[in-house]
Amino acid sequence: MNKYENKIIITTGDPNGIGAEITIKALNTLNLPSKDIVIISNPKVLNTYGTLNNHYEVVEIDYKDKVIPGEVSASAGDFAFRELQKACELKPKFIVTAPTSKDAMNLAGHHFNGQTEVLEHFLAHDGQKAEMLFVSKDFRVLLLTRHCALKEVNITKEMIIEKTERLRSFFQNKLMVKKPSFAICGLNPHAGENGLIGKEEEEIFLPAIEAIRKRGINITNPLPADALFAGAFQKYLNNEKMPYDCYIACYHDQGLIPIKAAAPQNAVNMTIGLDIIRTSPAHGTAFDIAGKNLANPSSMIEAIKTCLY
């Protein structure tokens, strides 16, 4: 039996960022039983940023360098990468990751666009693909493309079908929602305005949506992203039921601006599509405030709480 299979494993991320600080603050706020939580880090890193109220198991990752809050370094990037690798090796029920620095990991020779891609590298099997889903209560946003330059965003019919199918599987198998409803954003302003401002909606999106509906999935035609998210934003702020179970955005900022504007401190980044669900605060390392005891742990608290229910 794997001793970690029912645990929540938490990595503290880049040792020079706010990861350890928000981990300590979040766990002290939640006051969870020691038996449920395992931290992957280093005592030197943890002790730099605070003191845990409870005694949690710490799986130690070697770190010989000095902790220097705010510094981007290859050694810190390598430490953050090895934390993720160890978390995957332990195969827990959930992984919660504190923020890492892409720059630092790349300096260390780990050339990934983010933690999602690292987790996919170590955990995917049999053709699995990781997807990035952002969540705050019942406001959910899936990204069709993630960390790539805007000029490199390339939406294909196959991409839309495959990612929507994975999203449906997550809702049915993890959230137990039998018939989820999805709204998909158009790529172009005004969703192409019937081909006047781009042909992608007519030539790529609509054929994909037709194929998706034949699979029994409830999805809209491509809709103008500004109007779609304006409506979602108001529903969220008024604590009303969201019109759709998930919004599908074409690229990073199209999806993240509305959910981060609606829930600036509480949004959670969730990795789906793999056997293990990973959650993370929806913000970065905040090197500018690292070591100053100013970091807000709200998003980390929500990331951990998401694994409890």
C-alpha positions as CSV (number, residue, x, y, z in Angstrom):
1,M,0.0,0.0,0.0
2,N,1.2,3.5,-0.8
3,K,1.3,5.5,2.4
4,Y,0.7,8.7,0.5
5,E,-2.3,7.7,-1.6
6,N,-4.8,9.4,0.6
7,K,-2.7,12.4,1.4
8,I,-2.6,16.0,0.3
9,I,1.0,16.8,-0.7
10,I,2.1,20.4,-0.7
11,T,5.2,21.7,-2.4
12,T,6.6,25.1,-1.3
13,G,7.8,26.2,-4.7
14,D,10.7,28.5,-5.3
15,P,12.6,29.0,-2.1
16,N,13.2,32.6,-2.8
17,G,9.6,33.4,-3.5
18,I,6.5,33.6,-1.3
19,G,5.6,29.9,-1.6
20,A,6.8,28.7,1.9
21,E,5.3,31.8,3.5
22,I,1.8,31.3,2.0
23,T,2.0,27.5,2.8
24,I,2.8,28.2,6.4
25,K,0.1,30.8,6.7
26,A,-2.5,28.7,4.9
27,L,-1.9,25.6,7.0
28,N,-1.9,27.6,10.3
29,T,-5.2,29.2,9.2
30,L,-6.8,25.9,8.2
31,N,-5.4,23.9,11.2
32,L,-5.7,20.6,9.4
33,P,-4.9,17.3,11.0
34,S,-1.3,16.3,10.7
35,K,-2.2,12.9,9.3
36,D,-3.7,14.5,6.1
37,I,-0.9,16.7,5.0
38,V,2.7,16.1,3.8
39,I,5.0,19.0,2.8
40,I,7.8,18.7,0.3
41,S,10.4,21.3,1.1
42,N,13.5,21.8,3.2
43,P,13.5,22.8,6.9
44,K,15.9,25.7,6.1
45,V,13.4,27.1,3.6
46,L,10.4,26.7,5.9
47,N,12.2,28.2,8.9
48,T,13.1,31.3,6.8
49,Y,9.5,32.2,6.4
50,G,7.7,31.3,9.6
51,T,6.6,28.5,12.0
52,L,4.0,25.8,11.5
53,N,1.6,25.4,14.4
54,N,1.1,21.7,13.7
55,H,3.7,19.0,13.2
56,Y,3.4,17.9,9.5
57,E,5.6,15.3,7.9
58,V,8.2,17.0,5.7
59,V,9.7,15.1,2.8
60,E,13.1,16.9,2.6
61,I,14.6,18.1,-0.7
62,D,18.3,18.9,-0.4
63,Y,19.1,22.6,-0.7
64,K,22.6,23.7,0.1
65,D,22.4,27.4,-1.1
66,K,21.4,30.3,1.1
67,V,17.7,31.3,0.9
68,I,17.7,34.8,-0.6
69,P,14.2,36.2,-0.9
70,G,13.6,37.8,-4.3
71,E,16.6,36.3,-6.1
72,V,16.1,34.3,-9.3
73,S,18.7,31.5,-9.4
74,A,19.3,28.2,-11.1
75,S,19.7,26.4,-7.7
76,A,16.3,27.7,-6.6
77,G,14.8,26.6,-9.9
78,D,16.3,23.2,-9.6
79,F,15.0,22.8,-6.0
80,A,11.5,23.7,-7.2
81,F,11.7,21.2,-10.0
82,R,12.9,18.4,-7.7
83,E,10.0,19.2,-5.3
84,L,7.5,18.6,-8.2
85,Q,9.3,15.4,-9.3
86,K,9.2,14.0,-5.7
87,A,5.5,14.9,-5.4
88,C,4.8,12.9,-8.6
89,E,6.8,9.9,-7.4
90,L,4.8,9.7,-4.2
91,K,1.5,9.4,-6.1
92,P,-0.8,11.0,-3.5
93,K,-4.5,11.8,-3.9
94,F,-3.9,15.5,-4.4
95,I,-0.9,17.7,-5.1
96,V,-1.0,21.4,-4.1
97,T,1.9,23.4,-5.5
98,A,3.1,26.8,-4.4
99,P,4.4,29.2,-7.1
100,T,7.6,28.5,-9.0
101,S,9.6,30.7,-11.3
102,K,9.8,29.7,-15.0
103,D,13.0,31.7,-15.3
104,A,14.7,30.0,-12.5
105,M,13.7,26.5,-13.6
106,N,14.9,27.3,-17.1
107,L,18.2,28.6,-15.7
108,A,18.5,25.2,-14.1
109,G,18.1,23.4,-17.4
110,H,14.4,22.3,-16.8
111,H,12.8,23.7,-20.0
112,F,9.1,23.7,-19.3
113,N,6.6,26.4,-19.7
114,G,5.1,25.9,-16.3
115,Q,4.3,23.4,-13.5
116,T,1.4,22.0,-15.6
117,E,3.8,20.7,-18.2
118,V,6.2,19.3,-15.5
119,L,3.3,17.4,-14.0
120,E,2.2,16.1,-17.4
121,H,5.8,15.0,-18.1
122,F,6.0,12.9,-14.9
123,L,2.3,11.7,-14.5
124,A,0.8,11.3,-18.0
125,H,0.4,7.8,-19.4
126,D,-1.6,6.2,-22.2
127,G,-2.0,9.4,-24.1
128,Q,-3.1,11.5,-21.2
129,K,-2.9,15.3,-21.5
130,A,-2.9,17.9,-18.7
131,E,-5.4,20.7,-18.9
132,M,-5.4,24.0,-17.1
133,L,-8.7,24.9,-15.4
134,F,-9.1,28.0,-13.2
135,V,-11.8,27.9,-10.5
136,S,-13.4,30.2,-8.0
137,K,-16.6,28.6,-6.5
138,D,-18.7,27.7,-9.5
139,F,-16.9,30.1,-11.9
140,R,-14.6,27.9,-14.0
141,V,-12.4,28.7,-17.0
142,L,-10.6,26.1,-19.2
143,L,-7.8,27.3,-21.4
144,L,-7.4,25.9,-24.9
145,T,-3.8,27.2,-25.1
146,R,-1.6,28.0,-22.1
147,H,1.8,29.7,-21.9
148,C,2.6,30.5,-25.5
149,A,3.1,33.8,-27.3
150,L,-0.2,35.3,-28.6
151,K,1.1,35.2,-32.2
152,E,1.6,31.4,-31.7
153,V,-2.0,30.7,-30.6
154,N,-3.3,28.1,-33.1
155,I,-6.7,26.7,-32.4
156,T,-7.6,23.6,-34.4
157,K,-10.8,21.5,-34.7
158,E,-9.1,18.5,-33.1
159,M,-7.9,20.6,-30.1
160,I,-11.4,21.9,-29.4
161,I,-12.9,18.4,-29.5
162,E,-10.2,16.7,-27.5
163,K,-10.1,19.3,-24.7
164,T,-13.8,19.6,-24.4
165,E,-14.0,15.8,-24.1
166,R,-11.5,15.9,-21.3
167,L,-13.4,18.6,-19.6
168,R,-16.6,16.6,-19.9
169,S,-14.8,13.6,-18.4
170,F,-13.6,15.7,-15.4
171,F,-17.1,16.9,-14.7
172,Q,-18.7,13.5,-14.9
173,N,-16.0,11.5,-13.1
174,K,-14.6,13.9,-10.6
175,L,-17.4,16.5,-9.9
176,M,-20.2,14.0,-10.6
177,V,-22.1,16.4,-12.9
178,K,-23.8,14.1,-15.5
179,K,-24.6,16.7,-18.1
180,P,-22.4,19.8,-17.7
181,S,-22.9,22.9,-19.9
182,F,-20.0,24.7,-21.6
183,A,-19.7,28.1,-23.2
184,I,-16.9,28.6,-25.7
185,C,-15.3,32.0,-26.5
186,G,-14.7,33.0,-30.1
187,L,-11.1,33.7,-31.1
188,N,-11.8,37.0,-32.8
189,P,-13.5,40.2,-31.6
190,H,-17.3,39.7,-31.8
191,A,-16.6,36.0,-32.4
192,G,-15.7,36.9,-36.0
193,E,-18.8,38.9,-36.8
194,N,-20.0,36.2,-39.3
195,G,-16.6,36.1,-41.0
196,L,-16.1,39.9,-41.3
197,I,-13.4,39.9,-38.5
198,G,-11.8,36.5,-39.1
199,K,-12.9,33.1,-40.4
200,E,-11.8,30.8,-37.6
201,E,-15.2,30.7,-35.9
202,E,-16.9,29.5,-39.1
203,E,-14.1,27.3,-40.5
204,I,-12.8,25.8,-37.3
205,F,-15.1,26.3,-34.3
206,L,-18.5,25.5,-35.8
207,P,-17.4,22.2,-37.3
208,A,-15.8,21.2,-34.0
209,I,-18.9,22.2,-32.1
210,E,-21.0,20.1,-34.4
211,A,-18.8,17.1,-33.7
212,I,-18.9,17.8,-30.0
213,R,-22.7,18.0,-29.9
214,K,-22.9,14.6,-31.7
215,R,-21.1,13.2,-28.6
216,G,-23.8,14.5,-26.4
217,I,-22.0,17.4,-25.0
218,N,-23.9,20.7,-24.2
219,I,-21.8,23.5,-25.7
220,T,-22.6,26.9,-27.2
221,N,-21.6,28.3,-30.5
222,P,-18.5,30.5,-30.3
223,L,-19.6,33.7,-28.4
224,P,-17.9,37.1,-28.1
225,A,-15.6,36.8,-25.1
226,D,-16.2,40.3,-23.8
227,A,-20.0,40.0,-23.5
228,L,-19.8,36.4,-22.3
229,F,-17.4,37.2,-19.5
230,A,-19.2,40.4,-18.6
231,G,-22.3,38.4,-17.8
232,A,-20.3,35.8,-15.9
233,F,-18.6,38.6,-13.9
234,Q,-21.9,40.1,-12.8
235,K,-23.4,36.7,-11.8
236,Y,-20.3,35.9,-9.8
237,L,-20.2,39.2,-7.9
238,N,-23.9,39.0,-7.1
239,N,-23.5,35.4,-5.8
240,E,-25.9,34.1,-8.4
241,K,-25.8,30.8,-10.2
242,M,-23.4,30.8,-13.1
243,P,-25.1,30.3,-16.5
244,Y,-22.6,27.6,-17.5
245,D,-20.6,25.0,-15.7
246,C,-17.4,26.1,-17.4
247,Y,-16.2,28.7,-19.9
248,I,-13.7,27.7,-22.5
249,A,-11.2,30.4,-23.4
250,C,-8.9,30.4,-26.5
251,Y,-5.8,31.8,-24.9
252,H,-4.3,32.7,-21.5
253,D,-5.3,36.3,-21.0
254,Q,-8.8,35.9,-22.6
255,G,-9.7,33.5,-19.8
256,L,-7.6,34.7,-16.8
257,I,-8.4,38.4,-16.9
258,P,-12.1,37.9,-16.1
259,I,-11.7,35.2,-13.4
260,K,-8.8,37.0,-11.7
261,A,-10.8,40.3,-11.8
262,A,-13.8,38.6,-10.3
263,A,-11.7,36.7,-7.6
264,P,-8.3,38.4,-7.3
265,Q,-7.4,36.6,-4.1
266,N,-9.4,33.4,-4.3
267,A,-8.9,31.9,-7.8
268,V,-7.3,28.5,-7.9
269,N,-5.3,26.9,-10.8
270,M,-6.3,23.3,-11.2
271,T,-4.6,20.7,-13.4
272,I,-7.0,18.1,-14.7
273,G,-6.7,15.2,-17.2
274,L,-4.2,13.2,-15.2
275,D,-4.8,10.6,-12.5
276,I,-3.8,13.0,-9.7
277,I,-5.5,16.4,-9.4
278,R,-3.2,19.3,-8.7
279,T,-4.3,22.7,-7.4
280,S,-2.3,25.9,-7.0
281,P,-2.8,29.5,-6.1
282,A,-3.5,31.5,-9.2
283,H,-0.5,33.9,-8.8
284,G,3.2,33.8,-9.1
285,T,6.3,33.9,-6.8
286,A,5.9,37.6,-6.0
287,F,9.6,38.1,-5.6
288,D,9.1,41.8,-4.9
289,I,7.5,41.0,-1.5
290,A,9.2,37.7,-0.7
291,G,10.6,37.6,2.8
292,K,8.6,40.7,4.0
293,N,5.7,38.8,5.6
294,L,3.3,40.6,3.3
295,A,2.0,37.7,1.2
296,N,-1.7,37.0,1.2
297,P,-2.4,33.3,1.6
298,S,-6.0,33.4,0.5
299,S,-5.5,31.7,-2.9
300,M,-3.3,29.0,-1.3
301,I,-6.0,28.4,1.3
302,E,-8.5,27.9,-1.4
303,A,-6.1,25.6,-3.3
304,I,-5.9,23.4,-0.2
305,K,-9.6,23.6,0.6
306,T,-10.4,22.5,-3.0
307,C,-8.8,19.2,-2.2
308,L,-10.8,18.7,0.9
309,Y,-14.3,18.5,-0.7
